[in-house]
Amino acid sequence: MRHFLVFTAVAATLLSAGCNDLFEPRETVLTLDVASARVPCQGAFPQECFIIRQLPDTNWTGFYDSIDGFDYEPGFEYTIRVARRAVRNPPADASSFVYRLLSILRKVPG
């Protein structure tokens, strides 16, 4: 009986935390090509954005976010692996994702 009460208390605590809290945050691993130069762009404020693509045969697009741990050096093209994690309830002017560098797969003069 005592074990049942302990189990019930633990289960109630976990359920009260909400199901999403049990499994979040999830990370998705992405491979990105990063162009050799940043470009001016306008997000919440003027800034310089990376130009990225996810597949070699796709179009380059502006990337407004930062990548934690990525020490970008202008003049080099990169292929990198990043972990992307969703942000719950981001501010209106902020990204709904955070990115973290996992590894640099390629760095060549661009």
N, CA, C and O of each residue as an XYZ file, in Angstrom:
440
protein
N       0.823     -1.189      0.000
C       0.000      0.000      0.000
C       0.874      1.262      0.000
O       0.560      2.243     -0.674
N       1.960      1.224      0.755
C       2.837      2.388      0.836
C       3.439      2.703     -0.541
O       3.526      3.866     -0.936
N       3.854      1.649     -1.271
C       4.415      1.860     -2.603
C       3.376      2.475     -3.546
O       3.707      3.321     -4.378
N       2.143      2.052     -3.411
C       1.076      2.605     -4.234
C       0.909      4.096     -3.971
O       0.735      4.871     -4.911
N       0.958      4.506     -2.719
C       0.810      5.920     -2.375
C       1.986      6.750     -2.907
O       1.793      7.865     -3.393
N       3.192      6.206     -2.813
C       4.358      6.907     -3.327
C       4.238      7.046     -4.852
O       4.476      8.122     -5.400
N       3.874      5.964     -5.526
C       3.693      6.003     -6.975
C       2.634      7.028     -7.356
O       2.838      7.802     -8.291
N       1.520      7.046     -6.656
C       0.444      7.988     -6.945
C       0.914      9.426     -6.760
O       0.589     10.293     -7.571
N       1.673      9.685     -5.705
C       2.178     11.037     -5.466
C       3.135     11.471     -6.567
O       3.071     12.611     -7.029
N       4.015     10.581     -6.991
C       4.963     10.902     -8.058
C       4.219     11.136     -9.371
O       4.514     12.091    -10.090
N       3.270     10.280     -9.683
C       2.493     10.424    -10.916
C       1.720     11.739    -10.924
O       1.663     12.416    -11.951
N       1.137     12.099     -9.814
C       0.386     13.357     -9.730
C       1.310     14.554     -9.928
O       0.939     15.524    -10.589
N       2.491     14.491     -9.366
C       3.452     15.580     -9.522
C       3.858     15.739    -10.979
O       3.910     16.854    -11.497
N       4.147     14.625    -11.636
C       4.540     14.685    -13.037
C       3.412     15.191    -13.924
O       3.643     15.994    -14.828
N       2.216     14.732    -13.676
C       1.086     15.176    -14.480
C       0.786     16.645    -14.264
O       0.384     17.339    -15.198
N       0.973     17.128    -13.051
C       0.705     18.537    -12.790
C       1.731     19.433    -13.466
O       1.460     20.608    -13.712
N       2.900     18.896    -13.767
C       3.920     19.666    -14.474
C       3.554     19.845    -15.936
O       4.082     20.739    -16.597
N       2.667     19.019    -16.449
C       2.245     19.104    -17.844
C       3.026     18.138    -18.698
O       4.230     17.962    -18.510
N       2.354     17.517    -19.626
C       2.991     16.503    -20.465
C       4.132     17.075    -21.288
O       5.161     16.418    -21.445
N       3.976     18.293    -21.822
C       5.041     18.856    -22.643
C       6.330     19.033    -21.858
O       7.418     18.873    -22.412
N       6.226     19.357    -20.582
C       7.420     19.567    -19.780
C       8.208     18.281    -19.602
O       9.407     18.333    -19.328
N       7.568     17.130    -19.748
C       8.270     15.867    -19.603
C       9.188     15.594    -20.780
O      10.189     14.892    -20.632
N       8.864     16.137    -21.951
C       9.584     15.781    -23.160
C      10.289     16.958    -23.814
O      11.062     16.749    -24.748
N      10.063     18.159    -23.376
C      10.685     19.329    -23.981
C      11.935     19.670    -23.208
O      12.015     19.255    -22.051
N      12.890     20.360    -23.705
C      12.928     20.767    -25.099
C      13.551     19.700    -25.976
O      14.498     19.023    -25.574
N      13.026     19.558    -27.148
C      13.579     18.630    -28.130
C      14.530     19.398    -29.038
O      14.308     20.569    -29.344
N      15.573     18.730    -29.454
C      16.500     19.338    -30.397
C      16.454     18.578    -31.712
O      16.317     17.355    -31.741
N      16.569     19.321    -32.783
C      16.663     18.763    -34.112
C      18.056     19.067    -34.632
O      18.525     20.200    -34.516
N      18.713     18.092    -35.192
C      20.057     18.300    -35.736
C      19.929     18.637    -37.217
O      19.274     17.923    -37.976
N      20.573     19.746    -37.618
C      20.543     20.212    -38.995
C      21.967     20.362    -39.519
O      22.888     20.655    -38.756
N      22.142     20.165    -40.803
C      23.407     20.467    -41.468
C      23.158     21.681    -42.343
O      22.240     21.687    -43.163
N      23.977     22.709    -42.169
C      23.811     23.964    -42.891
C      25.086     24.336    -43.623
O      26.186     24.149    -43.103
N      24.940     24.864    -44.831
C      26.033     25.533    -45.516
C      25.912     27.013    -45.172
O      24.819     27.578    -45.213
N      27.036     27.639    -44.833
C      27.057     29.062    -44.489
C      27.952     29.767    -45.494
O      29.102     29.372    -45.687
N      27.426     30.823    -46.144
C      28.176     31.559    -47.159
C      29.337     32.327    -46.533
O      29.403     32.500    -45.316
N      30.252     32.785    -47.393
C      31.492     33.406    -46.928
C      31.338     34.845    -46.458
O      32.280     35.414    -45.906
N      30.173     35.444    -46.666
C      29.957     36.822    -46.221
C      28.564     36.971    -45.633
O      27.619     36.311    -46.066
N      28.451     37.833    -44.656
C      27.133     38.192    -44.129
C      26.573     39.329    -44.975
O      27.310     40.019    -45.680
N      25.268     39.510    -44.891
C      24.626     40.590    -45.646
C      23.775     41.428    -44.703
O      23.274     40.918    -43.701
N      23.607     42.721    -45.018
C      22.711     43.545    -44.197
C      21.290     43.007    -44.293
O      20.834     42.620    -45.370
N      20.598     42.986    -43.167
C      19.203     42.531    -43.158
C      18.451     43.280    -42.064
O      19.049     43.902    -41.186
N      17.150     43.206    -42.138
C      16.304     43.934    -41.195
C      15.401     42.947    -40.476
O      14.492     42.382    -41.083
N      15.640     42.735    -39.201
C      14.761     41.941    -38.359
C      14.066     42.900    -37.421
O      13.424     43.847    -37.875
N      14.180     42.679    -36.123
C      13.661     43.617    -35.141
C      14.475     44.914    -35.186
O      13.995     45.972    -34.778
N      15.706     44.819    -35.684
C      16.602     45.964    -35.835
C      17.568     45.647    -36.973
O      17.729     44.480    -37.330
N      18.223     46.671    -37.556
C      19.197     46.388    -38.620
C      20.347     45.534    -38.079
O      20.838     45.759    -36.973
N      20.760     44.564    -38.868
C      21.833     43.670    -38.447
C      22.470     43.062    -39.674
O      22.053     43.340    -40.799
N      23.483     42.228    -39.466
C      24.073     41.449    -40.548
C      23.677     39.996    -40.348
O      23.811     39.449    -39.253
N      23.192     39.380    -41.407
C      22.701     38.006    -41.328
C      23.621     37.048    -42.077
O      24.269     37.412    -43.058
N      23.655     35.826    -41.589
C      24.287     34.756    -42.341
C      23.424     34.454    -43.559
O      22.217     34.691    -43.551
N      24.050     33.934    -44.593
C      23.324     33.391    -45.739
C      23.553     31.881    -45.670
O      24.693     31.417    -45.669
N      22.457     31.119    -45.613
C      22.574     29.668    -45.415
C      21.726     28.905    -46.427
O      20.845     29.458    -47.086
N      22.027     27.633    -46.521
C      21.159     26.691    -47.230
C      21.295     25.350    -46.522
O      22.330     25.038    -45.933
N      20.219     24.562    -46.594
C      20.236     23.258    -45.917
C      20.678     22.133    -46.829
O      21.207     21.129    -46.353
N      20.475     22.277    -48.122
C      20.878     21.253    -49.084
C      21.698     21.921    -50.177
O      21.411     23.059    -50.548
N      22.718     21.235    -50.704
C      23.584     21.862    -51.713
C      22.857     22.408    -52.934
O      23.307     23.398    -53.511
N      21.757     21.803    -53.344
C      21.073     22.250    -54.559
C      19.893     23.174    -54.291
O      19.057     23.376    -55.172
N      19.813     23.733    -53.097
C      18.703     24.630    -52.772
C      19.182     26.075    -52.782
O      20.383     26.343    -52.818
N      18.234     26.996    -52.751
C      18.553     28.421    -52.767
C      19.118     28.871    -51.420
O      18.766     28.336    -50.369
N      19.996     29.861    -51.480
C      20.521     30.486    -50.274
C      19.442     31.395    -49.691
O      18.699     32.034    -50.437
N      19.353     31.456    -48.378
C      18.380     32.312    -47.708
C      19.038     33.032    -46.538
O      20.064     32.597    -46.016
N      18.424     34.142    -46.141
C      18.920     34.876    -44.976
C      18.620     34.124    -43.693
O      17.568     33.501    -43.551
N      19.559     34.192    -42.764
C      19.433     33.515    -41.469
C      19.613     34.578    -40.394
O      20.720     35.081    -40.200
N      18.538     34.923    -39.695
C      18.509     36.054    -38.778
C      19.000     35.721    -37.374
O      19.250     36.623    -36.575
N      19.139     34.437    -37.068
C      19.485     34.017    -35.709
C      20.994     33.925    -35.519
O      21.764     33.970    -36.479
N      21.395     33.796    -34.260
C      22.795     33.512    -33.953
C      22.932     32.007    -33.713
O      21.943     31.298    -33.529
N      24.170     31.545    -33.719
C      24.446     30.127    -33.474
C      25.447     30.070    -32.334
O      26.613     30.425    -32.508
N      25.000     29.629    -31.177
C      25.870     29.553    -30.006
C      27.080     28.672    -30.302
O      26.936     27.547    -30.782
N      28.263     29.187    -30.015
C      29.486     28.419    -30.198
C      30.100     28.516    -31.581
O      31.173     27.960    -31.813
N      29.446     29.211    -32.511
C      29.959     29.327    -33.876
C      30.780     30.602    -33.990
O      30.232     31.702    -33.927
N      32.080     30.462    -34.156
C      32.992     31.588    -34.291
C      33.224     31.823    -35.781
O      34.229     31.388    -36.343
N      32.288     32.510    -36.404
C      32.304     32.754    -37.850
C      33.475     33.646    -38.230
O      33.751     34.644    -37.564
N      34.159     33.278    -39.302
C      35.261     34.071    -39.834
C      34.910     34.459    -41.264
O      34.822     33.586    -42.127
N      34.706     35.757    -41.541
C      34.368     36.185    -42.900
C      35.415     35.712    -43.900
O      36.604     35.639    -43.589
N      34.951     35.391    -45.110
C      35.845     34.941    -46.166
C      35.941     33.433    -46.276
O      36.631     32.917    -47.155
N      35.262     32.724    -45.396
C      35.260     31.261    -45.430
C      33.837     30.752    -45.552
O      32.921     31.269    -44.914
N      33.662     29.732    -46.380
C      32.383     29.015    -46.439
C      32.465     27.842    -45.477
O      33.510     27.208    -45.330
N      31.358     27.570    -44.834
C      31.304     26.509    -43.839
C      30.197     25.522    -44.167
O      29.193     25.878    -44.785
N      30.384     24.304    -43.756
C      29.301     23.336    -43.596
C      29.346     22.955    -42.130
O      30.366     22.478    -41.633
N      28.231     23.170    -41.437
C      28.198     22.953    -39.989
C      27.005     22.088    -39.606
O      26.001     22.025    -40.316
N      27.144     21.428    -38.470
C      26.011     20.714    -37.858
C      25.596     21.502    -36.640
O      26.426     21.870    -35.809
N      24.299     21.761    -36.539
C      23.760     22.525    -35.417
C      22.599     21.770    -34.794
O      21.942     20.956    -35.443
N      22.363     22.057    -33.529
C      21.171     21.572    -32.847
C      20.210     22.754    -32.762
O      20.589     23.843    -32.331
N      18.973     22.532    -33.173
C      17.938     23.566    -33.115
C      16.908     23.155    -32.076
O      16.409     22.030    -32.090
N      16.595     24.081    -31.176
C      15.611     23.806    -30.122
C      14.563     24.901    -30.142
O      14.893     26.083    -30.233
N      13.305     24.509    -30.057
C      12.207     25.466    -30.025
C      12.198     26.194    -28.691
O      12.517     25.617    -27.652
N      11.833     27.455    -28.731
C      11.694     28.283    -27.538
C      10.214     28.438    -27.255
O       9.449     28.854    -28.125
N       9.813     28.105    -26.048
C       8.404     28.285    -25.677
C       8.134     29.751    -25.399
O       8.900     30.405    -24.692
N       7.070     30.258    -25.941
C       6.614     31.625    -25.704
C       7.713     32.666    -25.906
O       8.012     33.428    -24.986
N       8.318     32.710    -27.090
C       9.366     33.718    -27.309
C       8.757     35.119    -27.345
O       7.585     35.278    -27.687
N       9.548     36.133    -26.993
C       9.049     37.506    -27.138
C       8.681     37.776    -28.591
O       9.158     37.090    -29.495
N       7.836     38.772    -28.813
C       7.333     39.063    -30.160
C       8.453     39.371    -31.142
O       8.319     39.078    -32.330
N       9.550     39.949    -30.681
C      10.627     40.334    -31.588
C      11.798     39.351    -31.587
O      12.876     39.672    -32.086
N      11.592     38.162    -31.032
C      12.674     37.178    -30.939
C      12.331     35.922    -31.744
O      11.177     35.678    -32.094
N      13.359     35.146    -32.020
C      13.190     33.909    -32.774
C      12.477     32.859    -31.924
O      12.533     32.896    -30.695
N      11.816     31.935    -32.587
C      11.172     30.835    -31.874
C      12.104     29.631    -31.756
O      11.697     28.572    -31.277
N      13.370     29.794    -32.199
C      14.367     28.731    -32.102
C      15.680     29.281    -31.556
O      15.989     30.461    -31.718
N      16.442     28.411    -30.910
C      17.839     28.699    -30.581
C      18.686     27.636    -31.256
O      18.275     26.484    -31.396
N      19.869     28.043    -31.668
C      20.773     27.160    -32.398
C      22.082     27.032    -31.631
O      22.561     27.993    -31.028
N      22.655     25.826    -31.663
C      23.903     25.535    -30.966
C      24.793     24.744    -31.917
O      24.362     23.754    -32.508
N      26.046     25.195    -32.059
C      26.982     24.501    -32.932
C      27.342     23.149    -32.344
O      27.685     23.049    -31.166
N      27.263     22.104    -33.167
C      27.708     20.777    -32.765
C      29.082     20.481    -33.352
O      29.952     19.951    -32.660
N      29.286     20.823    -34.641
C      30.592     20.584    -35.246
C      30.708     21.368    -36.551
O      29.712     21.706    -37.190
N      31.962     21.647    -36.923
C      32.266     22.226    -38.226
C      32.724     21.083    -39.100
O      33.745     20.451    -38.827
N      31.970     20.818    -40.154
C      32.284     19.712    -41.060
C      33.249     20.144    -42.163
O      34.038     19.339    -42.659
N      33.177     21.439    -42.545
C      34.008     21.926    -43.636
C      34.188     23.423    -43.455
O      33.243     24.133    -43.112
N      35.413     23.902    -43.689
C      35.724     25.329    -43.687
C      36.718     25.567    -44.809
O      37.855     25.101    -44.744
N      36.287     26.303    -45.855
C      37.149     26.545    -47.015
C      37.082     28.018    -47.388
O      36.051     28.659    -47.184
N      38.167     28.564    -47.933
C      38.112     29.962    -48.395
C      37.004     30.121    -49.419
O      36.815     29.271    -50.289
N      36.273     31.224    -49.301
C      35.142     31.453    -50.191
C      35.410     32.587    -51.076
O      34.568     32.936    -51.903
